[in-house]
Amino acid sequence: MSQTIVDALAASSAALVVALDAQDVDAIEKALPDLSARVAQMKAQGVWAPSPRLKASLLAAMGSVDAARLRLRYLADRNQQHIDMLAEAAGRFDCTPATYGRQPR
């Protein structure tokens, strides 16, 4: 595996986290395909020769990817709450839960 690919993955995921925190839709739309391309590069690499530096870089990149995943889940939950509140305000109790709860997976 190439250290450059891992570094690019870390940079892409960090850019997505920054875009999510700024709530910048244009930056999010730019960061998502870039992150997807970096993941595809990693998959296409095939067998990797592990090294201590590469393992450390992968752990750092995974931390950044996990931070983006948590932000996306939070934003999805928050949007669902807003949709439910709007449905309730409109009297559409047929399409909103009585109380808020996480959707089962």
Secondary structure, DSSP 8 states (H G I E B T S, - for coil): --HHHHHHHHHHHHHHHHHHHHT-HHHHHHHHHHHHHHHHHHHHH-S----HHHHHHHHHHHHHHHHHHHHHHHHHHHHHHHHHHHHHHTT-TTSS-SS------
